[in-house]
């Protein structure tokens, strides 16, 4: 991730110092899912046609966070994760715009004029079939195309991208699926396994007493989406190695944990003490919903069954 950060900063400097023309697209790109990568593939092709640089414009924060003070985003990717995924697509550069109330007040023409043309020398702009920008929400692609003719920006509208799994891939649909525990469906739309990075914090240590020691995770970014309550089969990435595991997101009803939601991962064939370390978990499949058991013995028997399913 640090390598792309250096590349990103270098590319930003090149953009500021260069008169090269850019073929660009703009969006928040949360998750950098298969729909986003379809757009980026078309972007690279369009840039090659005019021998221009391929540029993705995104934002440093979710625009709704600026427009709505009480908005709490449930992000599929943190900013560093998003930049890493965008860098892996093979684009020439990514530029982050500082979204402010002043930017929100720009009309589409002003945005195209002052941001796209004057700041980034964009000569071609690709936009999704349902994407709108500027402070007038009733403007259409034809309006943008007309503005582009005045500014020397060619507008290209992309068709809707669909798959066998979904007629429309969107970050919102992936969020809905993850919260519902539909992990395999969400992963198909993403094009990769949904992942969460967390820091290992002190817990209740009950798992160790029943031969199911767990690492209690605290999400590194509080805005990152946590899938719905339940038990999941996961892969665990820790210090360059990958382990199998099973993870519980829940209220620990058998142990009367109260209303606090905990994230606990049991890592197979692993007994290291890793407090304050960071690890990443990939969600592969939901095993079952969380449930309350009559006693610890009943819970232990269920955990043995869960482990067999996860291992398989």
C-alpha positions in Angstrom: 0.0 0.0 0.0 2.9 2.4 0.8 4.3 1.8 -2.7 1.1 3.0 -4.4 0.9 6.0 -2.0 4.4 7.1 -3.3 3.2 6.5 -6.9 0.0 8.4 -6.2 1.9 11.4 -4.8 4.3 11.3 -7.7 1.5 11.2 -10.2 -0.2 14.2 -8.5 3.0 16.2 -8.9 3.2 15.2 -12.6 -0.4 16.3 -13.1 0.3 19.7 -11.5 3.4 20.2 -13.6 2.4 18.8 -16.9 0.4 20.1 -19.9 -0.4 16.5 -21.0 -4.1 15.9 -21.9 -6.1 13.5 -19.8 -9.0 11.2 -20.4 -10.9 11.1 -17.1 -13.7 9.7 -15.2 -15.0 10.8 -11.8 -16.7 9.1 -8.9 -16.3 8.0 -5.3 -15.4 4.4 -6.3 -16.2 2.9 -2.9 -15.2 -0.8 -3.1 -13.7 -0.5 -6.6 -16.1 -3.3 -7.5 -16.7 -4.9 -10.9 -18.9 -2.1 -12.1 -16.1 0.4 -11.3 -13.5 -1.7 -13.1 -15.8 -1.9 -16.2 -15.7 1.9 -16.2 -11.9 2.0 -15.8 -11.4 -0.6 -18.6 -13.4 1.7 -20.9 -11.4 4.7 -19.6 -8.1 3.1 -20.5 -9.4 2.2 -24.0 -10.6 5.7 -24.6 -7.3 7.2 -23.4 -5.4 4.9 -25.7 -7.5 6.1 -28.7 -6.3 9.7 -28.2 -2.9 8.9 -26.8 -3.8 10.7 -23.6 -3.2 10.0 -19.9 -5.7 7.9 -18.1 -7.0 9.8 -15.0 -9.4 8.8 -12.2 -10.8 11.6 -10.2 -12.2 10.7 -6.8 -12.8 12.4 -3.4 -11.0 12.5 -0.1 -14.2 12.0 1.8 -17.8 10.8 1.1 -19.6 13.9 -0.4 -22.7 13.2 1.7 -20.5 13.6 4.8 -20.0 17.2 3.8 -23.6 17.8 2.8 -25.2 16.0 5.8 -23.7 16.6 9.2 -25.3 13.4 10.7 -24.4 11.1 7.8 -22.4 8.0 8.9 -20.9 6.2 5.9 -20.6 2.5 5.9 -17.6 2.2 3.5 -16.6 -0.9 1.6 -13.0 0.5 1.4 -11.1 2.9 3.5 -9.2 5.6 1.6 -5.9 3.7 1.6 -7.6 0.5 0.5 -9.4 2.3 -2.3 -6.2 3.9 -3.6 -4.5 0.5 -3.5 -7.3 -1.2 -5.5 -7.4 1.7 -8.0 -3.7 1.5 -8.4 -4.0 -2.2 -9.3 -6.2 -1.4 -12.3 -3.4 0.0 -14.3 -4.5 3.6 -14.5 -1.9 6.3 -15.1 -3.0 8.5 -12.2 -5.6 9.1 -9.5 -6.3 12.6 -8.1 -8.3 13.1 -4.9 -10.5 16.2 -4.8 -11.1 17.9 -1.5 -14.9 17.9 -1.5 -16.1 21.1 0.3 -19.4 23.0 0.5 -17.9 25.4 -2.0 -17.3 22.6 -4.5 -20.8 21.3 -3.9 -22.2 24.7 -5.0 -20.4 24.5 -8.4 -22.6 24.0 -11.4 -21.8 21.2 -13.8 -20.4 23.8 -16.3 -18.3 25.4 -13.6 -16.9 22.1 -12.4 -16.0 21.1 -16.0 -14.5 24.5 -16.6 -12.5 25.1 -13.4 -11.7 21.6 -12.2 -11.6 19.4 -15.3 -10.3 21.8 -18.0 -8.2 24.3 -16.1 -6.8 22.2 -13.3 -6.4 18.8 -15.0 -6.5 19.6 -18.8 -9.2 16.9 -19.4 -10.1 16.5 -23.1 -12.3 13.4 -22.8 -14.7 12.6 -19.9 -16.4 9.3 -19.4 -19.4 9.2 -17.2 -21.7 6.3 -16.2 -25.2 6.1 -17.6 -26.8 7.3 -14.3 -24.0 9.5 -13.0 -24.8 13.2 -12.3 -22.7 16.0 -11.0 -23.1 19.7 -10.3 -25.6 21.6 -8.2 -28.5 21.1 -10.7 -29.7 17.6 -10.4 -32.1 17.9 -13.3 -29.3 18.3 -15.9 -28.8 15.5 -18.4 -26.0 13.9 -20.4 -27.0 16.2 -23.3 -26.4 19.2 -21.1 -22.9 18.0 -20.2 -22.2 17.2 -23.8 -23.2 20.8 -24.7 -20.9 22.2 -22.0 -18.1 20.0 -23.2 -18.4 21.4 -26.8 -17.9 24.9 -25.4 -14.9 23.8 -23.3 -13.2 21.4 -25.7 -14.1 18.3 -23.6 -15.6 15.3 -25.5 -18.2 13.5 -23.4 -18.6 9.7 -23.5 -21.6 8.0 -21.8 -21.1 4.5 -20.7 -23.8 1.8 -20.9 -25.1 0.0 -17.8 -22.9 -2.9 -16.7 -24.6 -6.0 -15.6 -23.7 -9.6 -14.8 -25.4 -13.0 -14.4 -25.5 -12.2 -10.6 -27.1 -8.7 -10.9 -28.6 -6.4 -13.4 -27.0 -3.5 -11.7 -23.8 -3.6 -9.7 -23.6 -0.8 -7.1 -21.8 -0.1 -3.8 -25.3 0.2 -2.2 -26.3 -3.3 -3.4 -23.0 -4.7 -2.0 -23.5 -3.0 1.3 -27.1 -4.4 1.5 -25.8 -7.9 0.8 -23.0 -7.7 3.4 -25.3 -6.5 6.1 -27.7 -9.4 5.2 -24.8 -11.9 5.5 -25.0 -12.7 1.7 -21.2 -12.9 1.5 -20.8 -15.0 -1.6 -23.1 -12.8 -3.6 -21.4 -9.6 -2.4 -18.0 -11.1 -3.3 -19.1 -11.9 -6.8 -20.2 -8.3 -7.3 -17.0 -7.0 -5.8 -14.8 -9.3 -7.8 -12.8 -10.2 -4.6 -13.4 -11.3 -1.1 -14.6 -8.5 1.2 -12.0 -7.7 3.8 -11.7 -6.0 7.1 -8.5 -4.8 8.9 -8.6 -4.7 12.6 -6.3 -4.3 15.7 -6.3 -7.0 18.3 -7.6 -5.7 21.6 -8.1 -7.3 25.0 -11.2 -9.4 25.4 -13.0 -11.6 27.9 -10.7 -14.6 27.3 -13.6 -17.1 27.5 -12.6 -18.7 24.2 -9.2 -19.9 25.5 -10.9 -21.7 28.4 -13.0 -23.8 26.0 -10.2 -24.5 23.5 -11.4 -21.9 21.1 -9.1 -18.9 21.7 -10.1 -15.8 19.8 -8.5 -12.5 18.7 -10.9 -9.7 19.5 -10.8 -7.1 16.7 -11.4 -3.4 16.6 -11.8 -2.1 13.1 -9.0 0.2 12.1 -11.5 2.6 10.5 -14.8 3.2 12.3 -16.5 4.1 9.0 -15.7 0.6 7.5 -18.8 -1.5 7.1 -19.1 -4.5 9.4 -21.1 -7.4 7.9 -24.3 -8.5 9.7 -24.3 -10.5 12.9 -23.4 -14.2 12.6 -20.6 -16.7 12.2 -18.4 -16.6 9.1 -15.7 -18.7 7.4 -12.7 -16.4 6.9 -9.1 -16.2 5.7 -6.8 -14.4 8.1 -3.7 -12.4 6.8 -1.1 -11.9 9.5 2.5 -10.8 8.9 2.7 -12.2 5.4 1.0 -15.5 6.2 -2.6 -16.7 5.5 -4.5 -18.8 7.9 -8.0 -20.3 7.9 -10.4 -19.2 10.6 -13.9 -18.6 11.7 -15.2 -15.2 12.9 -18.2 -14.2 15.0 -19.8 -10.8 14.8 -22.4 -10.5 17.6 -23.6 -9.6 21.0 -22.4 -12.9 22.7 -25.9 -13.7 24.0 -24.8 -16.9 25.8 -22.4 -15.0 27.9 -24.7 -12.0 28.5 -22.4 -9.5 26.8 -25.0 -6.7 26.8 -25.5 -4.5 23.8 -21.9 -4.3 22.7 -21.1 -5.8 19.4 -17.8 -7.8 19.3 -15.7 -9.1 16.4 -13.9 -12.3 17.4 -11.8 -14.5 15.1 -10.6 -18.0 15.9 -7.5 -18.7 13.8 -6.9 -22.3 13.0 -3.5 -23.8 14.0 -2.4 -20.6 15.6 -1.7 -19.9 19.3 0.4 -16.7 19.2 -0.3 -13.8 21.6 -0.9 -10.9 19.2 -2.4 -8.1 21.3 -2.0 -4.7 19.6 -1.1 -6.3 16.3 -3.1 -5.7 13.1 -4.5 -8.4 10.9 -6.8 -8.6 7.9 -9.7 -11.0 7.5 -11.4 -12.0 4.2 -15.0 -13.0 4.4 -15.7 -16.2 2.5 -19.1 -17.5 3.6 -21.7 -17.1 6.3 -22.0 -20.3 8.4 -25.0 -19.4 10.6 -26.8 -16.7 12.4 -25.9 -15.9 16.0 -28.0 -17.7 18.6 -28.2 -18.0 22.3 -27.3 -21.4 23.9 -28.4 -22.8 27.2 -24.9 -23.2 28.5 -21.2 -23.1 27.7 -21.1 -26.8 26.9 -23.8 -26.4 24.2 -22.0 -23.4 22.8 -18.7 -25.5 22.6 -20.4 -28.3 20.7 -21.8 -25.8 18.2 -18.3 -24.2 17.8 -16.9 -27.7 16.9 -19.5 -28.0 14.2 -18.8 -24.5 12.9 -15.1 -25.3 12.7 -15.7 -28.3 10.6 -17.8 -26.3 8.2 -15.2 -23.6 8.0 -12.4 -26.0 7.4 -14.3 -27.7 4.6 
